[in-house]
Amino acid sequence: MPSILIKNLDNKQVNVAEQHENALQAIQEEMIDWMYACGGNGRCTSCKATIEDGADNFASLSEAEIRFREMGRLQENERLMCQAKVKGHVEVSVPDACKFPHMNYSS
């Protein structure tokens, strides 16, 4: 089963079931707060994650992700969790700009 390891949330492991349309849905199902300002529609970059390992285990970039890369708002090692489909094990972290003030992040 595909999975997401969130390194700076104390290595929280999230299993990604077939019915999840994207990584954000899987994360939210585990009751993990994850920033997203546009309702998860790929219109902003607030839900981005930094890829630490397993970049090849994401599906191809969505149109929104390509657009943000072209604009310089999404780096090569980042994906939008509302757009990214996970097809294997990936390890990510929450970038500083996308952290919630009420949450404790590990190093």
C-alpha positions in Angstrom: 0.0 0.0 0.0 1.3 3.5 -0.8 2.4 5.5 2.2 3.6 9.0 3.2 6.1 9.5 6.0 6.0 13.0 7.3 9.5 13.5 8.7 9.0 16.7 10.6 5.8 15.6 12.2 7.6 13.0 14.3 7.8 10.6 11.4 4.0 10.2 11.2 3.1 7.4 8.7 0.0 7.8 6.6 -1.3 5.0 4.5 -2.8 6.0 1.1 -5.8 3.9 0.1 -7.0 3.5 -3.4 -10.0 5.7 -2.9 -7.8 8.7 -2.0 -7.7 11.1 -4.9 -4.6 12.8 -3.6 -2.1 12.9 -0.7 -4.0 15.7 1.1 -7.1 13.5 1.4 -5.0 10.7 3.0 -3.3 13.1 5.4 -6.7 14.7 6.4 -8.2 11.3 7.0 -5.6 10.7 9.6 -6.7 13.9 11.4 -3.5 15.7 10.6 -3.7 19.5 10.2 -2.2 20.4 6.8 -2.4 23.9 5.4 -4.5 24.5 2.3 -6.0 27.8 1.4 -7.8 27.2 -1.9 -9.9 24.2 -0.7 -7.5 21.7 -2.2 -8.1 22.8 -5.8 -4.6 23.5 -6.9 -5.0 27.3 -7.0 -2.3 28.2 -4.4 0.8 26.6 -3.0 0.0 26.5 0.7 -0.3 22.7 0.8 3.1 22.1 -0.7 5.5 19.5 0.8 9.2 19.1 0.4 10.1 15.7 -1.0 12.8 14.0 1.2 12.8 10.6 -0.5 10.7 8.6 -3.0 10.1 11.3 -5.7 9.6 8.6 -8.2 6.7 7.2 -6.2 4.5 10.2 -7.0 2.4 10.2 -10.2 3.2 12.8 -12.9 2.8 16.5 -12.1 -0.7 17.9 -12.5 -1.4 20.9 -14.7 -1.5 23.1 -11.6 1.9 21.9 -10.4 3.4 22.5 -13.9 2.0 26.0 -13.9 3.4 26.8 -10.4 6.8 25.4 -11.4 6.9 27.6 -14.5 6.0 30.6 -12.2 8.9 29.6 -9.9 6.5 29.0 -7.0 7.1 25.2 -6.8 10.6 23.9 -6.7 11.8 20.6 -8.2 11.8 18.9 -4.8 8.2 20.1 -3.9 4.7 18.8 -4.7 1.3 20.1 -3.9 -0.4 17.6 -1.6 -3.8 18.5 -3.0 -2.6 17.4 -6.5 0.0 14.7 -5.9 -1.0 11.1 -6.2 1.1 8.7 -4.3 1.8 5.3 -5.9 4.5 4.0 -3.5 6.4 5.0 -0.3 7.3 8.7 -0.1 8.9 10.8 2.6 8.1 14.5 2.9 8.4 17.4 5.3 6.3 20.5 5.8 8.3 23.6 4.6 8.6 26.5 7.0 6.3 28.7 5.0 3.5 26.2 5.3 3.7 25.3 9.0 0.8 26.0 11.3 1.8 28.0 14.4 -0.3 25.8 16.7 1.5 22.6 15.8 4.8 21.3 17.1 7.1 20.2 14.3 10.1 17.9 14.8 13.5 18.5 13.2 
